[in-house]
Amino acid sequence: MVFRPTSLRALAGCSLLAAACGGSSPDTADAAGGTVDAAPDGFTELLGRDWALNPGDTDIYKCVRITVPQDMYIQAFKAVAPLGTHHTVVTISTDGADGDYDCNAGSLDSQMLFATGVGTDTLSFPDGVAVKVLAGQHINLNLHLFDATDNPLSGHTAIMVKTIPAAQVQQQAEMVFAGTFNINIPSDNLEHTAHGGCTLNHDATISVLWPHMHQTAVHQKVMLTPVGGAAKPILDDDYSFTEQRNYPQAVPIQVHSGDQIDVTCSYINNTGSPKTFGESSTSEMCFTGIYRYPASASNLFECVTQF
């Protein structure tokens, strides 16, 4: 999965917006031909699409785009991701035609709403905090699909949301990435690291962290250095590609302009090939998704060290 905005190409198709239109979402077929609850715990389907893979289909991308008919305040996200769903990336923009379309890893926009990897759990914001999506904006779902089995796979991948009324919203949230594009991991079965980050340019409250790396990653550490203070870890945990979970902060983290965020990603590569930055899960990444408020309309990569 790569998060670089490019122009988007729309083809004919259909999409769903049950959350904004007030409808309910039907159950959807999973990869084994059964059904999965598409609206658990009060969630409704924001958008999704059907797909099918043959054995050996790897790094397949399918997208769908919708237009938001009315303002929405999203308080929680959840992915319905049957086997074969590798990543989901949800972005918003002000243009683009609606419908299903074939796409690539860069078929995204500059403003992130939500992202998942294998095993990512539900993302919920604190009470009174929500992501605002405006009427007339477009929401784009980019599916990275991967069939590592010996059988055909098919399913319906969807993004579920919980919304709250505007009157309940006290803060508007957003997501940005911290990390680096500079990755070069030799295949020597030893631990190597990549580093990146930034100096923050405004005050904010961090409510959730979402580390994202690929298959040779083993650990991620995120350090916060306050202005005039000592560095302290805000994330320091082993990493599993098959359990890319969110880290909600029991006590939200207050950060200030001038504070430093540093991300260190650790890898052990025994694949026989060096690993550099790339979209495929056979390449590597080093990101922490930072969900924060108030929203400042900043660039998605404002805290990422460039090439």
Summary of the structure (lengths in Angstrom):
residues: 307
radius of gyration: 18.8
end to end distance: 17.0
largest distance: 57.5
contacts: 1016
relative contact order: 0.21
helix: 3%
strand: 50%
